[in-house]
Amino acid sequence: MDKSCYPVWAARGARRLAAAACLAAIAVQPAHAADAPAWPAAGKSIRIVVPFPAGSGSDSLARMLAAKVAEQTGAAVVIDNKPGASTVIGAQEVARAQPDGYTLLYTIVVTHTQNPHLYKKLPYDPFKDFTPVLQVVRSATVLVAAKDTPFNTTQEMLAYAKANPGKLNYASYSPGSTSHLNGEILKMRTGTDIVHIPYKGTADASQALLAGNVQIYFDGTATAVQNAKAGKVKVLGPATDKRLAVMPDMPTLEEQGIAGLNIVGWQGLFAPGGVTPELAERIATVFRNALETPGISQTIESQGNEVSGAGPAEYAEIVRRDYERWGEVIQRAGLSLD
């Protein structure tokens, strides 16, 4: 028994009370301590399914986390890329896995909050088939314009769009993605006629903007900042709930008068449905320890993103809230990918 339960300065009666309190506390605590699983167990490997190609932004961060978890725990951690179908292929793989904590999904907001509204039939249920474990990163998209466009600010862009209906194009990295949905919010909130041009992946969409094939694009923060510093694009504003640390003087699009462009994206870790709360907490702790190491946290922040670390209960609330918010946007826009 922990000797700290018995203060040396306590009177005999007080010591009895302290001892009783300690015994009561110990009687309650084993429900968590004794039941907390040893994870990862010796000799077990951890498989992280990433529903994106190797080398993509999400894949790179997942690999950094995997390497640090392996270093800290001694377990083998394997990244398994299963790209395609707007994360559906990788997601269904994890949804069908055993809920033992050794098959995990590292994905973005689209899988659980957008796809369920975009597809009439999904091979997974976003809530029953998954256990939220850890929100790793809060991310953002930034509205940027090609360098040769005849406008330099958001208000000038809107004036141009209204004076030239149907002539302004915006890129997205895939239909139904955050970059697409933010474009639809922009159109709905400003009453502008802007044409959506979908691409296959962030690299293609960014290249189309740099080449002048499209005029505007809701790009990831890291790429937007990098291209802006190089003079390749014009930054119009972040679609965030607060100003970005990497561009503190740039007002958000909501500050600039466009309501609704403030839904923050994220990346995070999920286990299959049916994982116990104790195991989910244990997995979250292991990956949070990796996330908070300086090398990883500094990389995330340097890209203009924010380290989260929200655990299972809080993450589940975030997923449910964003599911409802994106659902409203998708329904109002009348979007479907079936």
C-alpha positions in Angstrom: 0.0 0.0 0.0 1.2 3.5 -0.8 2.9 4.9 2.4 2.1 8.4 1.2 -1.4 7.7 2.4 -0.2 8.0 6.0 1.1 11.5 6.8 3.9 11.2 9.5 2.5 14.3 11.2 -1.0 13.0 11.6 -2.5 12.1 15.0 -3.5 8.5 15.6 -7.2 9.2 14.9 -6.4 11.2 11.9 -4.1 8.4 10.6 -7.0 5.9 11.0 -9.2 8.2 8.9 -6.5 8.7 6.3 -6.0 4.9 6.2 -9.7 4.3 5.7 -9.8 6.9 3.0 -6.9 5.4 1.2 -8.4 1.9 1.4 -11.6 3.2 -0.1 -9.8 5.0 -2.9 -7.8 1.8 -3.7 -11.0 -0.2 -3.7 -12.4 2.1 -6.4 -9.4 2.6 -8.6 -8.7 -1.0 -9.7 -11.8 -0.8 -12.0 -9.5 1.3 -14.2 -6.0 0.3 -13.2 -6.5 -3.4 -13.1 -8.6 -3.5 -16.2 -6.3 -1.2 -18.2 -4.8 -3.5 -20.9 -1.1 -3.8 -21.6 -1.0 -2.2 -25.0 1.0 -2.8 -27.1 1.6 -6.3 -25.8 5.0 -7.8 -26.3 5.4 -9.4 -29.8 2.3 -7.7 -31.2 2.6 -5.3 -34.2 0.4 -2.3 -34.8 -1.1 -1.7 -38.3 -2.2 1.8 -39.2 -4.3 2.0 -42.3 -3.9 5.3 -44.1 -6.5 5.9 -46.8 -4.2 8.1 -48.9 -1.2 7.4 -51.2 2.3 7.2 -49.7 3.9 10.6 -49.6 0.7 12.6 -49.0 0.5 15.0 -46.1 -1.6 12.8 -43.9 0.6 9.8 -44.8 3.8 11.7 -43.8 2.4 12.6 -40.4 1.1 9.1 -39.8 4.6 7.8 -40.5 6.2 10.2 -38.1 3.8 9.1 -35.4 4.4 5.4 -36.2 8.1 5.8 -36.0 8.0 7.6 -32.6 5.5 5.0 -31.2 7.8 2.2 -32.3 10.7 4.0 -30.7 8.9 4.6 -27.4 7.2 1.2 -27.1 9.5 -1.2 -28.9 6.5 -2.5 -31.0 6.6 -2.9 -34.7 4.3 -0.2 -36.3 3.4 -0.7 -39.9 1.7 1.9 -42.2 -0.7 0.3 -44.7 -1.7 2.7 -47.5 -5.2 1.9 -48.9 -6.1 5.0 -51.0 -9.2 5.5 -53.1 -12.9 6.3 -53.1 -12.6 9.3 -50.9 -11.1 7.3 -48.0 -13.8 4.6 -48.2 -11.5 1.7 -49.1 -9.2 2.2 -46.2 -12.1 3.0 -43.8 -14.0 -0.2 -44.5 -10.8 -2.2 -44.0 -10.6 -1.0 -40.4 -14.4 -1.2 -39.8 -14.1 -4.9 -40.4 -11.1 -5.5 -38.2 -11.0 -7.1 -34.8 -11.5 -4.5 -32.0 -8.2 -5.5 -30.3 -6.4 -2.2 -30.9 -3.9 -3.5 -33.3 -5.6 -2.3 -36.5 -6.1 1.5 -36.5 -7.2 4.1 -39.0 -5.4 7.4 -39.5 -7.7 9.7 -41.5 -9.1 13.1 -42.0 -12.5 14.8 -41.3 -14.1 13.6 -44.6 -14.4 9.9 -43.6 -16.8 10.3 -40.6 -18.4 13.7 -41.1 -18.7 14.2 -44.9 -18.9 10.9 -46.6 -22.0 9.7 -44.7 -23.9 12.7 -46.2 -22.4 12.4 -49.7 -23.0 8.7 -50.2 -26.4 7.0 -49.9 -24.7 3.7 -49.3 -21.4 3.4 -47.4 -19.8 0.0 -46.4 -19.4 1.4 -42.9 -21.3 3.2 -40.2 -19.3 6.2 -39.0 -20.3 5.8 -35.4 -21.1 2.1 -34.8 -18.1 0.8 -36.8 -15.4 3.0 -35.3 -14.1 4.1 -31.9 -12.6 7.6 -31.9 -9.2 7.5 -30.2 -7.2 10.6 -30.7 -7.6 13.9 -32.6 -4.1 14.5 -33.7 -4.2 17.8 -35.6 -6.6 20.7 -36.2 -6.0 21.8 -39.7 -7.3 24.6 -42.0 -7.8 25.5 -45.6 -6.8 28.9 -46.9 -8.4 30.6 -49.9 -5.7 31.5 -52.4 -5.8 32.9 -55.9 -3.6 32.5 -58.9 -0.9 35.2 -59.1 -2.3 36.6 -62.5 -5.9 37.0 -61.4 -7.3 40.5 -61.7 -8.0 40.8 -58.0 -5.9 40.9 -54.8 -8.4 40.7 -52.0 -11.5 38.7 -51.1 -13.8 41.7 -51.7 -12.2 42.3 -55.1 -12.6 38.6 -56.0 -16.3 38.7 -55.1 -16.8 41.9 -57.1 -15.1 40.2 -60.1 -17.2 37.0 -59.7 -20.5 39.0 -59.6 -19.5 41.1 -62.6 -18.5 37.9 -64.5 -20.9 35.1 -63.5 -19.7 31.7 -64.5 -16.2 32.9 -65.5 -14.4 32.3 -62.2 -13.3 28.7 -61.5 -12.3 27.1 -58.2 -10.3 23.9 -57.8 -10.9 21.1 -55.3 -8.7 18.1 -54.6 -11.7 15.8 -55.0 -15.5 16.0 -55.2 -17.0 16.2 -51.7 -13.7 17.2 -50.1 -13.4 20.1 -47.7 -11.9 22.2 -50.5 -15.0 21.5 -52.5 -17.5 22.1 -49.7 -15.8 25.3 -48.7 -16.3 26.5 -52.3 -20.0 25.6 -52.1 -20.3 27.6 -48.8 -18.5 30.5 -50.5 -21.0 30.4 -53.4 -24.1 30.1 -51.1 -23.0 32.8 -48.7 -22.1 35.4 -51.4 -24.6 34.6 -54.1 -21.8 34.2 -56.7 -21.7 31.9 -59.7 -18.3 30.2 -59.5 -17.6 26.9 -61.4 -16.2 23.9 -59.5 -13.3 22.1 -61.2 -12.4 18.8 -59.3 -8.9 17.3 -59.4 -7.5 14.0 -58.3 -5.5 14.9 -55.2 -4.0 18.0 -53.6 -0.9 18.0 -55.9 -3.0 18.2 -59.1 -5.2 20.9 -57.7 -2.3 23.0 -56.5 -0.5 22.6 -59.9 -3.7 23.7 -61.7 -3.8 26.9 -59.7 -0.1 27.6 -60.2 -0.5 27.0 -63.9 -3.5 29.4 -64.1 -5.9 26.8 -65.1 -8.2 27.7 -62.2 -8.4 31.1 -60.4 -9.0 30.2 -56.7 -8.5 27.2 -54.5 -9.0 26.3 -50.8 -5.5 25.0 -50.2 -3.9 23.4 -47.1 -2.2 25.9 -44.9 1.4 24.6 -45.4 1.2 24.7 -49.2 -0.7 28.1 -49.2 2.0 29.7 -47.0 4.9 28.2 -48.9 3.5 29.3 -52.3 2.6 32.8 -51.0 6.1 33.3 -49.6 7.5 32.3 -53.0 5.2 34.8 -54.7 3.3 32.1 -56.6 -0.2 32.8 -55.2 -2.2 35.5 -53.5 -3.6 34.8 -50.1 -7.3 35.9 -49.7 -8.0 34.5 -46.2 -8.1 31.4 -44.0 -11.4 29.5 -43.7 -11.0 29.1 -40.0 -12.6 30.0 -36.6 -9.6 32.1 -35.6 -6.6 33.7 -37.3 -3.6 31.4 -38.1 -0.4 31.8 -36.1 1.6 31.6 -39.3 -0.3 34.6 -40.7 -1.6 36.6 -37.7 -2.2 39.8 -39.7 -4.5 38.1 -42.3 -8.2 38.3 -41.2 -10.2 35.1 -41.5 -12.9 34.9 -44.3 -15.5 35.2 -41.6 -13.9 38.4 -40.3 -14.1 39.6 -43.9 -17.8 39.1 -43.9 -18.4 35.5 -45.2 -20.2 33.6 -42.6 -20.0 29.8 -42.3 -16.4 29.4 -43.6 -15.1 28.5 -40.1 -15.3 24.7 -39.9 -11.9 23.5 -38.9 -10.6 20.3 -40.4 -8.7 17.6 -38.6 -6.6 14.4 -38.8 -7.0 11.7 -36.2 -6.8 8.1 -35.1 -9.7 5.6 -35.0 -10.0 2.0 -33.8 -12.7 -0.4 -35.0 -16.1 -0.2 -33.2 -16.3 -2.2 -30.0 -13.0 -1.2 -28.5 -13.4 -0.8 -24.8 -13.0 2.7 -23.3 -10.0 1.5 -21.2 -8.2 0.3 -24.3 -9.1 3.4 -26.3 -7.6 5.6 -23.5 -4.4 3.5 -23.4 -3.9 3.8 -27.2 -4.6 7.5 -27.0 -2.0 7.9 -24.3 0.7 6.1 -26.3 0.0 8.1 -29.4 -0.3 11.4 -27.5 3.1 10.8 -26.0 4.5 10.5 -29.5 2.5 13.5 -30.8 3.9 15.8 -28.0 7.5 15.1 -28.7 9.2 18.3 -30.0 10.1 16.9 -33.5 6.5 16.1 -34.3 4.7 19.0 -32.6 7.1 21.5 -34.2 6.6 20.0 -37.6 2.8 20.3 -37.3 3.0 23.9 -36.1 5.5 24.9 -38.8 2.9 23.8 -41.3 0.3 26.2 -39.9 -1.6 23.5 -38.2 -2.4 23.0 -34.5 -1.6 20.0 -32.3 -4.8 18.7 -30.6 -4.4 15.6 -28.5 -8.1 15.4 -27.7 -8.8 11.9 -26.3 -11.6 9.4 -27.0 -14.5 11.2 -25.2 -13.7 14.7 -26.4 -12.9 13.4 -29.9 -16.2 11.6 -30.2 -18.0 14.9 -29.4 -16.0 16.7 -32.1 -16.8 14.0 -34.7 -20.6 14.2 -33.8 -20.6 18.0 -34.0 -18.8 18.2 -37.3 -21.0 15.4 -38.7 -24.0 17.6 -38.1 -22.4 20.8 -39.4 -21.1 19.3 -42.6 -24.4 17.5 -43.1 -26.2 20.8 -43.1 -23.9 22.2 -45.7 -24.0 19.2 -48.0 -27.8 19.0 -47.8 -28.2 22.7 -48.6 -25.9 22.4 -51.5 -27.7 19.3 -52.8 -24.4 17.3 -53.2 -24.3 13.6 -53.8 -21.4 11.3 -55.0 -23.6 8.3 -55.6 
